[in-house]
């Protein structure tokens, strides 16, 4: 069986790669929201806003 010859770090590699990908996605969403002025809009709002507004 091939998995018997792989080290633990080699087995963990796909999971670490997925963590990096997900981290990139989160940072991209935050960056995009910043570029679109979402955080400025929330800051200027005098009340809580929902996604429907």
C-alpha positions as CSV (number, residue, x, y, z in Angstrom):
1,X,0.0,0.0,0.0
2,X,1.4,3.4,-1.0
3,X,0.3,5.3,2.2
4,X,2.6,3.1,4.2
5,X,5.6,4.8,2.6
6,X,4.4,8.4,3.0
7,X,5.5,10.4,6.0
8,X,2.9,12.2,8.2
9,X,3.8,15.6,6.8
10,X,3.2,14.3,3.2
11,X,-0.2,12.9,4.3
12,X,-1.0,16.3,5.9
13,X,-0.1,18.3,2.8
14,X,-3.5,18.3,1.1
15,X,-5.1,19.5,4.3
16,X,-2.6,22.3,4.8
17,X,-3.1,23.3,1.1
18,X,-6.8,23.6,1.7
19,X,-6.2,25.7,4.7
20,X,-4.1,28.1,2.6
21,X,-6.7,28.2,-0.1
22,X,-9.4,29.0,2.4
23,X,-7.3,31.7,4.1
24,X,-6.8,33.3,0.7
25,X,-10.5,33.2,0.0
26,X,-11.3,34.9,3.3
27,X,-8.6,37.6,2.7
28,X,-10.0,38.2,-0.8
29,X,-13.5,38.7,0.5
30,X,-12.3,41.2,3.1
31,X,-10.2,43.0,0.6
32,X,-13.1,43.2,-1.9
33,X,-15.5,44.4,0.7
34,X,-13.0,47.1,1.6
35,X,-12.5,48.1,-2.0
36,X,-16.3,48.3,-2.5
37,X,-16.7,50.6,0.6
38,X,-18.8,48.1,2.6
39,X,-16.9,48.8,5.9
40,X,-17.2,52.6,5.3
41,X,-21.0,52.2,4.8
42,X,-21.2,50.2,8.0
43,X,-19.2,52.7,9.9
44,X,-21.5,55.6,8.8
45,X,-24.7,53.7,9.5
46,X,-26.5,54.7,12.7
47,X,-28.2,51.3,13.0
48,X,-27.4,47.7,12.5
49,X,-27.6,46.7,8.8
50,X,-28.6,43.3,7.4
51,X,-27.7,41.7,4.1
52,X,-31.2,42.5,2.8
53,X,-30.6,46.3,3.0
